[in-house]
Amino acid sequence: MALVSVIIPTYERPRRVARAVSSVVRQMFKDFELIVVDDGSAADIRAALAPFTGRLTLLTHKKNRGVSAARNTGIRHGTAPFVAFLDSDDVWLPDKLREQMSFFRQHPDAVACQAQEIWMRQGTRVNPQKKHVKPNGDIFLPSLKRCLVSPSAVMLKRSVLGEIGSFDEHLPACEDYDLWIRLSCRYPVFLIDRPLLVRHGGHPDQLSTRYWGMDRFRIQALVNLIRSGVLNHRQRQGAMAELRRKCDVFAKGCVKRGKMGEGEIYFALPEKLEAGDPLFLAKVSP
């Protein structure tokens, strides 16, 4: 049995997924199984991956079900005790898996670690802003504001996914934010403070370009987590404060766009959550 299940979800990205797969094949650490999940592409993903025949398992969804479903299919199919994700437009540096497995050998009680990354936008290297600086260890409170873990950078013990659950297939976007806050409220997420991957952004097919008001999905993730009852008092206070902030910003955006009814719902949401109103809370499900 391999030590690491590497999972690459892809949709309509034949050339990019071939580049991503190539970066996995070139890893210095070789004890992995590579699972690519084609999420219902019309493009011929199999042909694009033909040069890697025998080096990977290709799973195919008959129709497009979303990135969460694709990653979850890979998780279910894999058998290794560690899981690493790679988005199909990103690329790992050759020592990525080696460095993370070395970290876990040195820290056997850890369940998750991530690495620094190089950002490329439309072919040009860019520097992350200060707000995107990755914390180390207890990252829960800073992660409430924005997603501070990227799937391509993280490695997890499979056992932790059995405990907290996998990606939420009801969320069409911000599914990574949802998973990381569920993880980080329970466990530290450690940082290897050197870049081990290249993230490529600025593509027109990225999820962040498809939806207006991405905070609606982060709001849903926060509501779900607060209602789960797993947060301690300090964590719940932080989550409620961030929920109020996100609801206020999103509601004002709704009003600005003439969506008065939707705005009223989000203005009222934090108080309705505190009151435990299940019928009202059903209105904000994505």
Rosetta blueprint (number, residue, H / E / L):
1 M L
2 A L
3 L L
4 V E
5 S E
6 V E
7 I E
8 I E
9 P E
10 T E
11 Y L
12 E L
13 R L
14 P H
15 R H
16 R H
17 V H
18 A H
19 R H
20 A H
21 V H
22 S H
23 S H
24 V H
25 V H
26 R L
27 Q L
28 M L
29 F L
30 K L
31 D L
32 F E
33 E E
34 L E
35 I E
36 V E
37 V E
38 D E
39 D L
40 G L
41 S L
42 A L
43 A L
44 D L
45 I H
46 R H
47 A H
48 A H
49 L L
50 A H
51 P H
52 F H
53 T L
54 G L
55 R L
56 L L
57 T E
58 L E
59 L E
60 T E
61 H L
62 K L
63 K L
64 N L
65 R L
66 G L
67 V H
68 S H
69 A H
70 A H
71 R H
72 N H
73 T H
74 G H
75 I H
76 R H
77 H H
78 G L
79 T L
80 A L
81 P L
82 F E
83 V E
84 A E
85 F E
86 L L
87 D L
88 S L
89 D L
90 D L
91 V E
92 W E
93 L L
94 P L
95 D L
96 K H
97 L H
98 R H
99 E H
100 Q H
101 M H
102 S H
103 F H
104 F H
105 R H
106 Q H
107 H L
108 P L
109 D L
110 A L
111 V L
112 A E
113 C E
114 Q E
115 A E
116 Q E
117 E E
118 I E
119 W E
120 M E
121 R E
122 Q L
123 G L
124 T E
125 R E
126 V E
127 N L
128 P L
129 Q L
130 K H
131 K H
132 H H
133 V L
134 K L
135 P L
136 N L
137 G E
138 D L
139 I L
140 F H
141 L H
142 P H
143 S H
144 L H
145 K H
146 R L
147 C L
148 L L
149 V L
150 S L
151 P H
152 S H
153 A H
154 V E
155 M E
156 L E
157 K E
158 R H
159 S H
160 V H
161 L H
162 G H
163 E H
164 I H
165 G L
166 S L
167 F L
168 D L
169 E L
170 H L
171 L L
172 P L
173 A L
174 C L
175 E H
176 D H
177 Y H
178 D H
179 L H
180 W H
181 I H
182 R H
183 L H
184 S H
185 C L
186 R L
187 Y L
188 P L
189 V E
190 F E
191 L E
192 I E
193 D E
194 R E
195 P E
196 L E
197 L E
198 V E
199 R E
200 H E
201 G E
202 G L
203 H L
204 P L
205 D L
206 Q L
207 L H
208 S H
209 T H
210 R L
211 Y L
212 W L
213 G L
214 M L
215 D H
216 R H
217 F H
218 R H
219 I H
220 Q H
221 A H
222 L H
223 V H
224 N H
225 L H
226 I H
227 R H
228 S H
229 G L
230 V L
231 L L
232 N L
233 H H
234 R H
235 Q H
236 R H
237 Q H
238 G H
239 A H
240 M H
241 A H
242 E H
243 L H
244 R H
245 R H
246 K H
247 C H
248 D H
249 V H
250 F H
251 A H
252 K H
253 G H
254 C H
255 V H
256 K H
257 R L
258 G L
259 K L
260 M H
261 G H
262 E H
263 G H
264 E H
265 I H
266 Y H
267 F H
268 A H
269 L H
270 P H
271 E H
272 K H
273 L H
274 E H
275 A H
276 G L
277 D L
278 P H
279 L H
280 F H
281 L H
282 A H
283 K H
284 V H
285 S L
286 P L
